[in-house]
Amino acid sequence: MESGVKGYKVSEKLRGHRAKSMEFVDGLMIPSRDPVNYYVDTVGYHVLLPQGVLSLKVKIMLPWDLSGKTGPKKPLPHVSFVESKDEILPTTPMAEQKGGKPEPPAIPQPVTTA
């Protein structure tokens, strides 16, 4: 995490008589879809030990980089960048009256027929 990555996942598995599996995860890791192809670097390695085969798998998620040197240029699909709009200030001040009692509704007058 100190090197600027957004997240990592380290998983290991010991195969043999007493098989164990461990997994360590930190930060943000995208597990599926197209961004995995250009945001996540994966490496796997197998070590032969007297107890059995130790399998290591490391996944590192790279940060977005506009220049493309330390990460992919393409931003994540669910993140959109919007330019801020210039705020137009009113030229004349406007006043609003609040807090007054509302006027009672008009009472209809009875109609007399002759």
C-alpha positions in Angstrom: 0.0 0.0 0.0 3.0 2.3 0.6 4.0 2.0 -3.1 0.8 3.5 -4.3 -1.3 0.5 -5.2 -5.1 0.6 -4.5 -5.3 -2.9 -3.2 -3.7 -6.4 -3.0 -4.6 -10.0 -2.4 -2.2 -12.7 -1.4 -3.4 -16.3 -1.2 -1.5 -19.4 -0.5 -2.4 -23.1 -0.4 -0.4 -26.0 1.0 -1.3 -29.3 -0.6 -0.6 -32.5 1.1 -1.7 -34.5 4.2 -2.6 -31.4 6.3 -3.7 -29.0 3.6 -4.1 -25.3 4.7 -5.3 -22.3 2.8 -4.7 -18.6 3.8 -5.7 -15.4 2.2 -4.7 -11.8 2.9 -6.6 -8.8 1.4 -6.2 -5.1 1.8 -7.6 -2.1 0.0 -9.8 -2.1 -3.1 -9.8 -5.1 -5.3 -12.1 -5.5 -8.4 -13.0 -9.2 -8.7 -14.7 -9.3 -12.1 -15.7 -7.6 -15.4 -13.5 -5.9 -18.0 -11.4 -3.6 -15.6 -9.7 -6.7 -14.2 -7.9 -7.0 -17.6 -6.1 -3.7 -17.3 -6.2 -2.8 -13.6 -5.2 -6.1 -11.9 -1.8 -7.7 -12.2 -1.7 -11.4 -11.2 1.2 -13.8 -10.7 1.3 -17.4 -9.5 4.1 -19.5 -8.3 4.5 -23.1 -7.0 7.2 -24.3 -4.6 8.0 -27.9 -4.0 8.5 -28.6 -0.3 8.9 -31.9 1.6 5.4 -31.4 3.1 3.9 -30.9 -0.3 3.4 -28.2 -2.9 3.0 -24.6 -1.8 1.0 -22.5 -4.2 1.3 -18.7 -4.0 -1.0 -16.3 -5.9 -0.5 -12.5 -5.7 -2.9 -9.9 -7.2 -2.2 -6.2 -7.2 -4.7 -3.5 -8.3 -3.0 -0.6 -10.0 -4.2 3.0 -9.5 -5.6 5.1 -12.4 -3.0 7.2 -14.0 -3.8 9.8 -16.8 -0.2 9.6 -18.2 -0.2 5.7 -18.2 3.1 5.3 -16.5 2.1 3.8 -13.1 -1.3 2.5 -14.1 -3.8 2.2 -16.9 -5.0 5.4 -18.8 -8.6 4.1 -19.0 -10.6 5.2 -16.0 -12.9 2.8 -14.1 -16.3 2.5 -15.9 -18.4 3.5 -12.8 -16.3 6.7 -12.2 -17.2 9.7 -14.3 -15.4 13.1 -14.4 -17.7 16.1 -14.8 -16.5 19.6 -15.4 -17.8 22.1 -12.9 -20.2 24.7 -14.2 -19.5 28.4 -13.7 -21.9 29.9 -11.1 -23.8 32.8 -12.4 -24.3 35.4 -9.6 -27.5 37.6 -9.7 -26.9 41.2 -10.6 -29.7 42.6 -8.4 -30.3 41.4 -4.9 -33.6 39.6 -4.3 -35.6 39.6 -1.0 -38.1 37.1 0.2 -40.5 37.6 3.0 -40.9 34.6 5.3 -42.6 33.9 8.6 -45.9 35.7 8.0 -49.3 34.2 8.9 -51.1 32.7 5.9 -54.3 34.3 5.0 -57.5 32.4 5.9 -59.4 30.9 3.0 -62.4 32.9 1.8 -65.7 31.7 3.3 -68.3 31.2 0.5 -71.4 33.4 0.9 -74.8 31.6 0.8 -76.7 32.3 -2.3 -80.3 33.5 -1.8 -82.9 32.8 -4.5 -86.0 34.9 -4.8 
